[in-house]
Amino acid sequence: MKPEAYKVTLLPLPGALASSTTSTSPRRHWRSSTLFHRILVVLCILLLYFITSTSKNMTSTDTDLAQYTESIFLPYIYKFSPKHVPQIRTTIDNVEIEMPVDTGSTMTLIGASILPNIAKDVGKPAHHFFTSSKILYMGRLVELPITFHGESGSHAIAKVPVLLVDKSWTCRWYDPSTPADKFECPKGPNGEEPIVRDTSKITYMGVGFGRNGPRDGMPYASPEVNAFLNIVSINGRAVSRDSMRVGFEISSQGVHLGLTQANSKGFRFARLEPGLTHRDDSRDWAMVKMCFSVDGKSQHCGPGLVDTGISQMYIRAEEGFTIPNVMVPNPNPNGVAKMVKRVKPGTKLAIGFPGLDEPVMSYALVVGDGSQIEPSYVFPEASLRPPFVNTGRNLLWGYSIAFDAVDGRFGFRRVDSSSQQAASVL
């Protein structure tokens, strides 16, 4: 067989060469084999280079989006501000709703009484928990069309399961890892009762990804409940995955649903790892990676989040590392604790996505300096889990973000330098 003959010519034995009956001389065999070997080595090197280069971070020009033409821009109703979650115009079951857009969670929540035409016995029991505010929502998942209203009368429709909230509490002692089929708000260690909340004003749309971890409190947070990833029509035209690139771009001005060559221009993308349910739904991706340093000391690497739902930052370092912090009076008049922890003013934070060494985006801020992209405050979390940074929404003053649910990419595009103020780009 040819493989065996090839091995023989690579390692010739004197006796074998002397008794060879081939019409080609041994010397020519050796030269042709050496040439083939060299070509093979070169091809292997080129293949290794290709694999290495394509596995690294990519810019938007590395993915051809020319075939994708369907997109719609949804402007914010009110001017972007640290004081409130950005809102867009929507209609659900003939009810107009100014819908808050939250990239830190996944699922649309509506108080059941807001949609009175939907029977109370319709839907699948489900719950949703926000770890930052300690709010627990209980209700039913009901598939509904959601109409998004864009500029000049344009509109798009998504079809997703929506959580119609029947009950809600401020639940400080809730365990986010509670199984999906067991949800209740427990009392505190001293018998403290949870605070009942009014469900008649609950309207919230979570459009984030990678938020379905076992301790995130959102067991139903899969791509199938993400309204931004389930658009079925734009301006009355049915859309498909061939015409609309599943994903979105978010800025301080509004939201683009559907990525195109035009609205993704200038973005630099980091690749994402497959999410927990990626095998079942290829749109499921883990959170973007990041690394940060504190006052130039060491690096702490883990998942990162740009969260439009909050104005503050949460930061968690490696176990054994203490981020400089101080105790201050609780600014929340409804808070339980009299004093709360904050990262010490003057602390320098450097953050890079997906890392500080070869970032697609990195920036630095000094806590308390008052730059426009600085969060309202920085809370140092206990190092009981891997390092983590939630930048809060103020980062959008300096960078637009984009999520490509097809190829698993998360991107950043710097806005006008005048928006940076005192913040610096590394």
N, C-alpha and C positions, 0 to 999 in steps of 0.2 A: 504493500500500500504506500501511497505517496508520503504520509507523515513519517513512516519508518525509513523510507529511502532518504528523506530529507535529513533525518537525524544521523544516518550513516555518513552522508556527505559532510555534515558539520563536524563529526568526530571520526575521521577516516582511520582505519587500521591498516598497517603496512600490507598485511596479507590480503586484505580485502581489495586494496587498490591494485595489487599485482594481478589478482584473478578477475578483475572487472572485465565484463564482456561488452559494456556499453560503448557506442561509437564516439561519445564525447569524452575528452580527456579529463582526468581527475583535477587538473589545475583549473580548467574552465568551470567544472562543478563547484570548486571552492570559491572562485571569484563570484559566480552568479549567486551562490548561497550567501556570501558576505554582503553583496549588494542588496539582496532581498532583506537580510537581517537589518541592515542600516536603514532601509526604507521603512521597515516595520517599527524600528525604534523612533524614527521621526514622526510617524503617524501616531504612535502612542503618546509622544510628547505633545503633539498638537491636540489630540483628544483630551488629554489631561488639562491642558490650558483652557480649552473650550469649556469643559465641565466646571473648572475653577472660576473662570470669569463669569459664566452665566449663573453660578450659584451665589455670587456676590450681589450687593445692592445694585439696583438698576434705576436708570432714569426713565422718564415717560417715553423717550424716543426709542427705547428698546422693545416696546410693544406697539405693533401697528394697529391703530384704532380706526383706520380709514373707513372700514365697512360699517361702523356704527354711526348712525345718523339720528337716531331718536334720543331726544333729551328735552328736559323742561326746567326752567329756572323758577324757583319759588322764593320770592323776596320776603324778608322778615316784615311783619306788620309794624313793629316798633323798632326804633334805632337800637342797634346792638349795644348792650350795657352790662357791666358787672352786676348790676342790681337785680336783673331778672333773666330767666331762661328765654332764649330767642323763640319767637312764635311764628307760625305760618297759618294761613287760612285753609281750613278743611271743612268738609261736610260729611256727616255720618248719619244715615237713616233720616235724611231731610233736616237734620239739626246742624246749624253752622257753629263751628267750634274754632276758637283761636288756640291752636294746638302748640304747646311747648315741645321743643325738639331736644332730646337728651341723648347724647352719644355714649353716656356712661351706663346705659341699661338697654334691655331689648324687650319690647312689648308695648302695645298701646293699652292704656288704662282709661276707662271712662266710668264715672259714677253711674250705677244702673238707673237711677231716677232721671238722668239726663236724656236717656233714650227710652221713654215710657212705652213705646209701641212694641218693645221686645218683651215677651212673656218671661216671668221670673223663673219658670221651670225649664227654660231653654239653655243649653250649653253644658260644657264639661267643667266640673269643679276644679279650681286652680287657685294658686296664690302667687304673690310677688312680694319681695322684701328689699328695701333699700338699706344697705349697710351704713351709709353715711348719715341718714336722718333717722334710722331705726324705725321706719314706718312699715307696717305689714298690711297688705291688701289681700282680701279674700273675696272670691266671686266665681264667675263662670266664663269660660272661653267660648265665644260665639263668632263664627266666621261672618265678616261684614265687608262690604265695599267701602273704601275711604276715598273721597274725592279731594285732591290737592288743587288749589287755585293758584295759578301763576300770573304772569304779566299779561295785560291786554286780553283778558278773557280766556287765556289758555288754561287747560286743566289736564290732570292725569288721574287715573283710578288704580288703586291697589286693592287686592282682596287678601285679607289676613284674619286669623283668629284674634279677636279683641277681648281683653279681660273686662267684663262688666262687673264693677266692684259693688258688692253687697254690704261688706263690712270693712272697716279699717281702724287700726289702732297705732298709737305710738307705743312701740313694743321694745323696750330697752333690753329685755332679758331673752329675746328670741335668739335661737341658735340657727344661723344661716344654713347649716348643713342638714337641717331637718328634711327627711325624705319628702318627695313631692306629694305623696298621698297622705301625709300626716302634717296638718298645719293648724296650729292654734297659738294664741298669744298667752304665754305663761305669766304668772304673777312673779313679783320680785322676791328676793331672798327673805325679806321681812314682811311678805304678804302684800306688797305694793300692787295696786290694781293698774292695768294698762289704761292709757288715756284714749277714750273713744273719739274718733274723728268724724267730721261731717263728710259724707260721700257725695253730696249733691254738687260739689264744686271740683271734683276730681277729673282732670283732663291731662293726660300725659302721654307722650309718644317716645318710647325708647327705640333708638335706631342703631345702637352700638353692636359690636361683635366680640366674640370671645368672652362673653359675660355669663356663661353657663357652667362655670366651675362649681365643684361640690360645696364651696364655702361662699359663693356669691349671693346665695339667697334667691336665685332666679332659675329654678329647674326647668322652666319652659322657654328659656331664652334662646331659642334656635332660629336659624334664618327664616323658617316658615312663618314666624310671627313678626318679622321685621318688615314694616310697611314699605320702606325705601327699597327693599330688594324684591318686592313682589308686585311690580307695576304691570298691569294687563293692557292698559290703553293710554294713549296720549292724544288729546283733542279728537276723541272718537275713533282713532285708528288703533286697531289691535297691534301690539308690539310683541316681538319674539326675541329670543336670545341672539338671533342672527342680526337683528336691526338695533337692539338696545343693549349696550354693555352694562351688565348688572353691577351697580356701584353708585357712588355719589361723591360730590365735592361740596365741602362746607366752608364758608368764609364768614366774615363779619357782616356781609351784605345779604346772604341768603344761601339757598341750597340748589345745586344742580343735580337732578336725578338722571342717571344714565351718563356714563363717561364717553366722551368723544375726543377726537384729535384736538379740537379747539379748546374745550374746557379743561383738558388735562395738560395743556402746554405749560412748560416751566416747572412741573412737579418733579421732584426726585423721590423715588420710591424705595422702600425697604421691603424685603420679602417676608412673608408671614409663614408660620408653621401651621399645619393642618389642625383644625379644632377638634373637640371631643366627638362630634358627630359627623366629621368630614366624610367618612365612608358612606353614610346615609344621605348626606347633603353636601355636595362639593363646594357650596358657598360658605360653609362653616370654617372659620379661620381663628386661630389663637390671637391674643392681643399682640401688638407690636412690641419688639424687644427694645430695651433702653439700658443705658448705664449712666450713673451720676457720681459726682465727687462732692465732698463737703470741705470747703476751705482748701481745696487742692490735695486732700488726703485720700488715698486709695480710690478704688472704684467699686461701686455697688451695682450689680446688674440683675435685671429681671424684667417682668412685664411693665409696659407703660400705657398710659391712657390720657387722651385729650378729651376731657369731659365737659360738654356744653351745659350740663345740668347743674354745675356748681361754679362758684367764683373762687373758692379757696383751693389750696394744694394739699394733698396728702403725700407724705414721703416716708419710706421705711427702709432702713439701712440693714446691712448684714448683722447677724447676731453678734453681740459683743462690742459693737460700735455705737457710741452715743453721739447723736446729733446735738449740738449746742441748743439748749432750750431754756425757757423761762416760764414761770407761772404768772398769769394775768387774770384780772377779774373777768368772769364770764359775761360777754357782751349780750348773750341771749337772755332776755328777761324771763323766758319760760324754761330756761335750763335748770337742771337739777343741781349740778355742781356750782359752788361759789367761785372756784378758781379753775382755770383751764390751761392746758399746756400749749405753748407755741414755740416754733423755732426762733432762736434768739436773733434780734435785729443785728445786722452787720455780717451775718453768716453768708458766705459766698457759695452758691450752688451752681454747678456746671452739669448740664444734662445733654446727652446725645442719643439720637435714634439711628440705628439700633444699638449704637455704642459710641464711646468717645474717641476711639482710635480711628475708625473709618466711618464717620457718620454721614447719613444723607441730610441730616439737619442737627445742629447743636447750638445751644445758646447758654448764656450765663446771666445770673441775676444776683444782686445783693439784697437780702431780705430787709425790707424797710426803706429802700432807696426811692420807691415810688415810681418805677418805670411803668409804662402802660400795660405791658404784658405780665407784670408781677401780679400774683394772686392776691386776693383780699387779705389772706393770712396763710401761713404754712403750718400745718399740724404734723408733728412727728409721731408716727405710729410705733407701737411696740414691735420689736424685731422677733415676732413669733412665727412669721412666715417669710418667704423669700423677699428680697428687695423689690420695691414697687414705687412708682411715681404716678400720681394723678395730677396733671398740670392745672386742671380747671379751665374754664372757657376763656380767660383773659389772654391765653396764648394766641387766640385768633386775631388779636390786634396786630400781631406780627407775622403770622403764618396761616395760610389756608391749608386745609387737610383734605385728603381724598382716600377713599377705600375702593379697591378693585376686588370685587367678590369672585371674579372669574379666575384670575391668576394668583390671588392671594397676595396683594400688595397694599401697603399703606404709605401715602405720600405727603410731602410738605412742599409748599410753595411760598416763598417769602413775599410779603406785601411791600408797599412803598416804604422806603427807609425812614420816612418821617414818622411812621407809626412805631418805630422802635424806641424812641426817646433814649432813656438811660440804659436800656438793655443792650448787651453786646453779643455779637455772633462770634463763636469760637473759630 
